[in-house]
C-alpha cells in the first residue's frame, strides 16, 4: 500500500514537472508583475468553476502565467534545470535553480521546482522548506499546497496532509490531486477524532 502511494506521489510530481516544462516552452513575453490583475481574474474564475472540465483550461492558464518569470534568462535557467533533473543530475539542476533564484528572488516557481527536485531525491525537509518559500511568494499556489499534502501523507502526518489538501481546495475546488487526498484522509483523520 505504501509503495503504491509512493509511486502515485512520484507520478504526481513528475506530472507537475512535465506540465511546468510544457507551459514554460509556451510562456509569453509579458513579464508578470507582483500585482497581476490577469492572474487575479483567473483565480476568481477558478474558484467559480462549476466542475473540473470548466476549471481545467483556467488551471492551465494559471500554470502558464506562473511558468513565465518575465526574464528570458531565468526562463532558460529553469529549462536547463528541468533538463538536468530529467537526465538524473540533481546537483546540476539545483545549481541552475540557485542561479535563477539569485536573478529573480521573488519568483515563486523557482522554489516550486526546487521542491519537486528535493522530493525526487527523498529530501522531504528540503521539499517542505522549498514549498514554504513558494507559498511566501504565491500563497495561492494550489500545486505547492497539494504537494505539501502528499509529502505529509507520505511522512505519516495525516492531519497536516489533510489540512494542506483542504487549503489547496479553497483555492482550486476541483483540483483532483487534492480531492483524492481529502477522500483518502478524511475518514481516517476526522473519523479518529470524532
Secondary structure, DSSP 8 states (H G I E B T S, - for coil): -HHHHHHHHHHHHHHHHHHHHHHHHT--S----SS-HHHHHHHHHHHH-SSHHHHHHHHHHHHHHHH--S-HHHHHHHHHHHHHHHTT-HHHHHHHHHHHHHH-TT-HHHHHHHHHHHHHTT-HHHHHHHHHHHHHH-TT-HHHHHHHHHHHHHTT-HHHHHHHHHHHHHH-TT-HHHHHHHHHHHHHHHHHH-
